[in-house]
Amino acid sequence: MHIDLSGRSALVTGAAQGIAQAVALQLKACGAAVQVADIDGERAAAFARSNGLSLHVFDIADRKAAHAAVADVLKLSGGRLDILVNGAGGVRGQVGQAIESVDEAGWSAIFDANIHGAFWMAQACAPAMQARGWGRMIHIASGAGLRPSLTGIQAYTAAKHALVGLAKQLSQDLGPHGITSNAIAPGFILSNPTTQRQWEAYGVDGQQRLLQSIHTRRLGEAQDIASMAAFLASDHAAWVTGQVISVDGGRS
């Protein structure tokens, strides 16, 4: 199977870190014209410069900023936007804690990053896709969107479950316009400083237990997610929508 995205225009959010970066590079390698976005301008800029990608720095949780950024994307792409990858998210530096210790700011920060922003991005991108009768929305969820999280962060689990629900709802709402919407639920992948710290905190015994729970007996790589994203962005996945695809080495 050859995946050819030539002539397609893509926007990938969360490009300051591993999975979204791998997705952006894979889409580019398949021929798409890729633009990237992140709130972390410094790290995202280094990635964008080194790979010849246009960068948009804004907070996806800010509805006005999200819509303005998509308008800029459309200007640069000649008015078309075919592929949206909602790769932004994460735990925002938080760690697991007792439920009684969770404060409003911490809870809201994770929802802003993982679900509120995903909706504003989908809302902003949908009209351009509808106008052409073709579109792909790919949402990077998590195994925590299907079951309790290994991080122990209640807000992260709840937000990723919400993202799975959003992916399915958008599939129903936008499917008649030729737009698919799917979620990818990655397994444990060492793709950023947070997951690296989490891995180290398990210790040798905990690491071995995790590896033994994965059928392939290895951790995932960002490229594993990028390959699935490229498939979902292609014409080969034209009748795949409303799905949550676990890419986790069989752990699920």
Contacts in CASP RR format, 6 or more apart in sequence:
PFRMAT RR
TARGET T0000
AUTHOR 0000-0000-0000
METHOD contacts of the structure
MODEL  1
MHIDLSGRSALVTGAAQGIAQAVALQLKACGAAVQVADIDGERAAAFARS
NGLSLHVFDIADRKAAHAAVADVLKLSGGRLDILVNGAGGVRGQVGQAIE
SVDEAGWSAIFDANIHGAFWMAQACAPAMQARGWGRMIHIASGAGLRPSL
TGIQAYTAAKHALVGLAKQLSQDLGPHGITSNAIAPGFILSNPTTQRQWE
AYGVDGQQRLLQSIHTRRLGEAQDIASMAAFLASDHAAWVTGQVISVDGG
RS
1 236 0 8 1.000
3 30 0 8 1.000
3 230 0 8 1.000
3 231 0 8 1.000
3 233 0 8 1.000
3 234 0 8 1.000
3 236 0 8 1.000
4 30 0 8 1.000
4 31 0 8 1.000
4 234 0 8 1.000
5 27 0 8 1.000
5 30 0 8 1.000
5 31 0 8 1.000
5 32 0 8 1.000
5 83 0 8 1.000
5 230 0 8 1.000
5 233 0 8 1.000
5 234 0 8 1.000
6 30 0 8 1.000
6 31 0 8 1.000
6 32 0 8 1.000
7 31 0 8 1.000
7 32 0 8 1.000
7 33 0 8 1.000
7 82 0 8 1.000
8 27 0 8 1.000
8 31 0 8 1.000
8 32 0 8 1.000
8 33 0 8 1.000
8 82 0 8 1.000
8 83 0 8 1.000
8 233 0 8 1.000
9 32 0 8 1.000
9 33 0 8 1.000
9 35 0 8 1.000
9 73 0 8 1.000
9 77 0 8 1.000
9 78 0 8 1.000
9 79 0 8 1.000
9 80 0 8 1.000
9 81 0 8 1.000
9 82 0 8 1.000
9 83 0 8 1.000
10 24 0 8 1.000
10 27 0 8 1.000
10 32 0 8 1.000
10 33 0 8 1.000
10 34 0 8 1.000
10 35 0 8 1.000
10 81 0 8 1.000
10 82 0 8 1.000
10 83 0 8 1.000
10 84 0 8 1.000
10 85 0 8 1.000
10 233 0 8 1.000
11 34 0 8 1.000
11 35 0 8 1.000
11 36 0 8 1.000
11 37 0 8 1.000
11 70 0 8 1.000
11 73 0 8 1.000
11 81 0 8 1.000
11 83 0 8 1.000
11 84 0 8 1.000
11 85 0 8 1.000
11 121 0 8 1.000
11 125 0 8 1.000
12 20 0 8 1.000
12 23 0 8 1.000
12 24 0 8 1.000
12 27 0 8 1.000
12 34 0 8 1.000
12 35 0 8 1.000
12 36 0 8 1.000
12 37 0 8 1.000
12 85 0 8 1.000
12 87 0 8 1.000
13 20 0 8 1.000
13 36 0 8 1.000
13 37 0 8 1.000
13 38 0 8 1.000
13 60 0 8 1.000
13 85 0 8 1.000
13 86 0 8 1.000
13 87 0 8 1.000
13 88 0 8 1.000
13 121 0 8 1.000
14 20 0 8 1.000
14 36 0 8 1.000
14 37 0 8 1.000
14 38 0 8 1.000
14 44 0 8 1.000
14 87 0 8 1.000
14 88 0 8 1.000
14 89 0 8 1.000
15 21 0 8 1.000
15 24 0 8 1.000
15 36 0 8 1.000
15 37 0 8 1.000
15 38 0 8 1.000
15 44 0 8 1.000
15 47 0 8 1.000
15 48 0 8 1.000
15 53 0 8 1.000
15 55 0 8 1.000
16 38 0 8 1.000
16 39 0 8 1.000
16 40 0 8 1.000
16 41 0 8 1.000
16 43 0 8 1.000
16 44 0 8 1.000
16 47 0 8 1.000
17 43 0 8 1.000
17 191 0 8 1.000
17 192 0 8 1.000
18 191 0 8 1.000
18 192 0 8 1.000
18 222 0 8 1.000
19 87 0 8 1.000
19 140 0 8 1.000
19 186 0 8 1.000
19 189 0 8 1.000
19 191 0 8 1.000
19 222 0 8 1.000
19 225 0 8 1.000
19 226 0 8 1.000
20 36 0 8 1.000
20 38 0 8 1.000
20 85 0 8 1.000
20 87 0 8 1.000
20 88 0 8 1.000
20 140 0 8 1.000
21 47 0 8 1.000
21 222 0 8 1.000
22 191 0 8 1.000
22 221 0 8 1.000
22 222 0 8 1.000
22 223 0 8 1.000
22 225 0 8 1.000
22 226 0 8 1.000
23 85 0 8 1.000
23 87 0 8 1.000
23 138 0 8 1.000
23 140 0 8 1.000
23 222 0 8 1.000
23 225 0 8 1.000
23 226 0 8 1.000
23 229 0 8 1.000
23 230 0 8 1.000
24 34 0 8 1.000
24 36 0 8 1.000
24 47 0 8 1.000
24 51 0 8 1.000
24 53 0 8 1.000
24 85 0 8 1.000
25 51 0 8 1.000
25 226 0 8 1.000
26 223 0 8 1.000
26 226 0 8 1.000
26 227 0 8 1.000
26 229 0 8 1.000
26 230 0 8 1.000
27 34 0 8 1.000
27 83 0 8 1.000
27 85 0 8 1.000
27 229 0 8 1.000
27 230 0 8 1.000
27 233 0 8 1.000
28 34 0 8 1.000
28 51 0 8 1.000
28 53 0 8 1.000
30 230 0 8 1.000
30 233 0 8 1.000
30 234 0 8 1.000
32 82 0 8 1.000
32 83 0 8 1.000
32 233 0 8 1.000
33 77 0 8 1.000
34 53 0 8 1.000
35 53 0 8 1.000
35 54 0 8 1.000
35 55 0 8 1.000
35 56 0 8 1.000
35 73 0 8 1.000
35 76 0 8 1.000
35 77 0 8 1.000
36 44 0 8 1.000
36 47 0 8 1.000
36 48 0 8 1.000
36 53 0 8 1.000
36 54 0 8 1.000
36 55 0 8 1.000
36 56 0 8 1.000
37 44 0 8 1.000
37 55 0 8 1.000
37 56 0 8 1.000
37 57 0 8 1.000
37 58 0 8 1.000
37 60 0 8 1.000
37 69 0 8 1.000
37 88 0 8 1.000
38 44 0 8 1.000
38 55 0 8 1.000
38 57 0 8 1.000
38 88 0 8 1.000
39 57 0 8 1.000
39 58 0 8 1.000
39 59 0 8 1.000
39 60 0 8 1.000
39 88 0 8 1.000
41 55 0 8 1.000
41 57 0 8 1.000
44 55 0 8 1.000
44 57 0 8 1.000
45 55 0 8 1.000
45 57 0 8 1.000
47 53 0 8 1.000
48 54 0 8 1.000
48 55 0 8 1.000
54 73 0 8 1.000
54 76 0 8 1.000
56 69 0 8 1.000
56 72 0 8 1.000
56 73 0 8 1.000
58 65 0 8 1.000
58 66 0 8 1.000
58 68 0 8 1.000
58 69 0 8 1.000
59 65 0 8 1.000
59 112 0 8 1.000
60 66 0 8 1.000
60 88 0 8 1.000
60 113 0 8 1.000
60 116 0 8 1.000
60 117 0 8 1.000
60 118 0 8 1.000
60 120 0 8 1.000
60 121 0 8 1.000
61 112 0 8 1.000
61 113 0 8 1.000
61 116 0 8 1.000
61 117 0 8 1.000
61 120 0 8 1.000
62 120 0 8 1.000
63 120 0 8 1.000
63 123 0 8 1.000
66 117 0 8 1.000
66 120 0 8 1.000
66 121 0 8 1.000
66 123 0 8 1.000
66 124 0 8 1.000
67 120 0 8 1.000
67 123 0 8 1.000
67 124 0 8 1.000
69 124 0 8 1.000
70 81 0 8 1.000
70 121 0 8 1.000
70 124 0 8 1.000
70 125 0 8 1.000
70 128 0 8 1.000
71 124 0 8 1.000
73 81 0 8 1.000
74 80 0 8 1.000
74 81 0 8 1.000
74 128 0 8 1.000
79 128 0 8 1.000
80 128 0 8 1.000
80 132 0 8 1.000
81 125 0 8 1.000
81 128 0 8 1.000
81 129 0 8 1.000
82 129 0 8 1.000
82 132 0 8 1.000
82 134 0 8 1.000
82 135 0 8 1.000
82 136 0 8 1.000
83 135 0 8 1.000
83 136 0 8 1.000
83 138 0 8 1.000
83 233 0 8 1.000
84 121 0 8 1.000
84 122 0 8 1.000
84 125 0 8 1.000
84 129 0 8 1.000
84 136 0 8 1.000
84 137 0 8 1.000
84 138 0 8 1.000
85 138 0 8 1.000
85 139 0 8 1.000
85 140 0 8 1.000
85 229 0 8 1.000
85 233 0 8 1.000
86 117 0 8 1.000
86 118 0 8 1.000
86 121 0 8 1.000
86 122 0 8 1.000
86 137 0 8 1.000
86 138 0 8 1.000
86 139 0 8 1.000
86 140 0 8 1.000
86 163 0 8 1.000
87 139 0 8 1.000
87 140 0 8 1.000
88 113 0 8 1.000
88 114 0 8 1.000
88 117 0 8 1.000
88 118 0 8 1.000
89 113 0 8 1.000
89 114 0 8 1.000
89 140 0 8 1.000
90 110 0 8 1.000
90 113 0 8 1.000
90 114 0 8 1.000
90 156 0 8 1.000
90 194 0 8 1.000
91 110 0 8 1.000
91 151 0 8 1.000
91 153 0 8 1.000
91 156 0 8 1.000
91 194 0 8 1.000
92 106 0 8 1.000
92 109 0 8 1.000
92 110 0 8 1.000
92 113 0 8 1.000
93 194 0 8 1.000
94 106 0 8 1.000
94 109 0 8 1.000
94 110 0 8 1.000
94 153 0 8 1.000
94 155 0 8 1.000
94 156 0 8 1.000
95 151 0 8 1.000
95 153 0 8 1.000
96 151 0 8 1.000
96 152 0 8 1.000
96 153 0 8 1.000
96 154 0 8 1.000
97 153 0 8 1.000
99 154 0 8 1.000
102 154 0 8 1.000
102 155 0 8 1.000
106 155 0 8 1.000
107 154 0 8 1.000
107 155 0 8 1.000
109 155 0 8 1.000
110 153 0 8 1.000
110 155 0 8 1.000
110 156 0 8 1.000
110 159 0 8 1.000
111 155 0 8 1.000
111 158 0 8 1.000
111 159 0 8 1.000
111 162 0 8 1.000
113 159 0 8 1.000
114 156 0 8 1.000
114 159 0 8 1.000
114 160 0 8 1.000
114 162 0 8 1.000
114 163 0 8 1.000
115 159 0 8 1.000
115 162 0 8 1.000
115 163 0 8 1.000
115 166 0 8 1.000
118 139 0 8 1.000
118 163 0 8 1.000
118 166 0 8 1.000
119 166 0 8 1.000
122 137 0 8 1.000
122 166 0 8 1.000
122 170 0 8 1.000
122 181 0 8 1.000
125 137 0 8 1.000
126 174 0 8 1.000
126 177 0 8 1.000
126 179 0 8 1.000
129 135 0 8 1.000
129 174 0 8 1.000
129 177 0 8 1.000
129 178 0 8 1.000
129 179 0 8 1.000
130 174 0 8 1.000
130 177 0 8 1.000
130 179 0 8 1.000
133 177 0 8 1.000
133 178 0 8 1.000
133 179 0 8 1.000
134 178 0 8 1.000
134 179 0 8 1.000
135 178 0 8 1.000
135 179 0 8 1.000
135 180 0 8 1.000
136 179 0 8 1.000
136 180 0 8 1.000
136 232 0 8 1.000
136 233 0 8 1.000
136 237 0 8 1.000
137 167 0 8 1.000
137 170 0 8 1.000
137 174 0 8 1.000
137 179 0 8 1.000
137 180 0 8 1.000
137 181 0 8 1.000
137 182 0 8 1.000
138 181 0 8 1.000
138 182 0 8 1.000
138 183 0 8 1.000
138 184 0 8 1.000
138 229 0 8 1.000
138 232 0 8 1.000
138 233 0 8 1.000
139 163 0 8 1.000
139 164 0 8 1.000
139 166 0 8 1.000
139 167 0 8 1.000
139 181 0 8 1.000
139 182 0 8 1.000
139 183 0 8 1.000
139 184 0 8 1.000
140 183 0 8 1.000
140 184 0 8 1.000
140 186 0 8 1.000
140 225 0 8 1.000
140 229 0 8 1.000
141 160 0 8 1.000
141 163 0 8 1.000
141 164 0 8 1.000
141 167 0 8 1.000
141 183 0 8 1.000
141 184 0 8 1.000
141 185 0 8 1.000
141 186 0 8 1.000
141 244 0 8 1.000
142 149 0 8 1.000
142 156 0 8 1.000
142 160 0 8 1.000
142 185 0 8 1.000
142 186 0 8 1.000
142 187 0 8 1.000
143 149 0 8 1.000
143 160 0 8 1.000
143 185 0 8 1.000
143 186 0 8 1.000
143 187 0 8 1.000
143 246 0 8 1.000
143 248 0 8 1.000
143 252 0 8 1.000
144 150 0 8 1.000
144 151 0 8 1.000
144 156 0 8 1.000
144 157 0 8 1.000
144 160 0 8 1.000
144 161 0 8 1.000
145 157 0 8 1.000
145 160 0 8 1.000
145 161 0 8 1.000
145 163 0 8 1.000
145 164 0 8 1.000
145 185 0 8 1.000
145 244 0 8 1.000
146 161 0 8 1.000
146 164 0 8 1.000
146 185 0 8 1.000
146 244 0 8 1.000
146 246 0 8 1.000
146 252 0 8 1.000
147 252 0 8 1.000
148 157 0 8 1.000
149 156 0 8 1.000
149 157 0 8 1.000
149 160 0 8 1.000
150 188 0 8 1.000
150 198 0 8 1.000
150 210 0 8 1.000
151 157 0 8 1.000
151 198 0 8 1.000
163 183 0 8 1.000
164 183 0 8 1.000
164 185 0 8 1.000
164 244 0 8 1.000
165 183 0 8 1.000
167 181 0 8 1.000
167 182 0 8 1.000
167 183 0 8 1.000
167 242 0 8 1.000
167 244 0 8 1.000
168 181 0 8 1.000
168 183 0 8 1.000
168 242 0 8 1.000
168 244 0 8 1.000
170 179 0 8 1.000
170 181 0 8 1.000
170 242 0 8 1.000
171 180 0 8 1.000
171 181 0 8 1.000
171 182 0 8 1.000
171 241 0 8 1.000
171 242 0 8 1.000
172 242 0 8 1.000
174 180 0 8 1.000
174 181 0 8 1.000
175 181 0 8 1.000
175 241 0 8 1.000
180 232 0 8 1.000
180 237 0 8 1.000
180 238 0 8 1.000
180 240 0 8 1.000
180 241 0 8 1.000
180 242 0 8 1.000
181 241 0 8 1.000
181 242 0 8 1.000
182 232 0 8 1.000
182 237 0 8 1.000
182 240 0 8 1.000
182 241 0 8 1.000
182 242 0 8 1.000
182 243 0 8 1.000
182 244 0 8 1.000
182 245 0 8 1.000
183 242 0 8 1.000
183 243 0 8 1.000
183 244 0 8 1.000
183 245 0 8 1.000
184 225 0 8 1.000
184 228 0 8 1.000
184 229 0 8 1.000
184 232 0 8 1.000
184 244 0 8 1.000
184 245 0 8 1.000
184 247 0 8 1.000
185 244 0 8 1.000
185 245 0 8 1.000
185 246 0 8 1.000
185 247 0 8 1.000
185 248 0 8 1.000
185 252 0 8 1.000
186 220 0 8 1.000
186 224 0 8 1.000
186 225 0 8 1.000
186 247 0 8 1.000
186 248 0 8 1.000
187 220 0 8 1.000
187 246 0 8 1.000
187 247 0 8 1.000
187 248 0 8 1.000
187 249 0 8 1.000
187 251 0 8 1.000
188 195 0 8 1.000
188 199 0 8 1.000
188 210 0 8 1.000
188 214 0 8 1.000
188 219 0 8 1.000
188 220 0 8 1.000
188 248 0 8 1.000
188 251 0 8 1.000
189 195 0 8 1.000
189 219 0 8 1.000
189 220 0 8 1.000
189 221 0 8 1.000
189 222 0 8 1.000
189 224 0 8 1.000
189 225 0 8 1.000
190 196 0 8 1.000
190 199 0 8 1.000
190 219 0 8 1.000
190 220 0 8 1.000
191 222 0 8 1.000
199 207 0 8 1.000
199 219 0 8 1.000
202 209 0 8 1.000
202 210 0 8 1.000
211 217 0 8 1.000
211 218 0 8 1.000
211 219 0 8 1.000
213 251 0 8 1.000
214 248 0 8 1.000
214 249 0 8 1.000
214 250 0 8 1.000
214 251 0 8 1.000
215 249 0 8 1.000
215 250 0 8 1.000
215 251 0 8 1.000
216 249 0 8 1.000
216 250 0 8 1.000
218 249 0 8 1.000
220 248 0 8 1.000
220 249 0 8 1.000
224 247 0 8 1.000
225 247 0 8 1.000
228 245 0 8 1.000
228 247 0 8 1.000
231 237 0 8 1.000
232 240 0 8 1.000
232 245 0 8 1.000
246 252 0 8 1.000
END
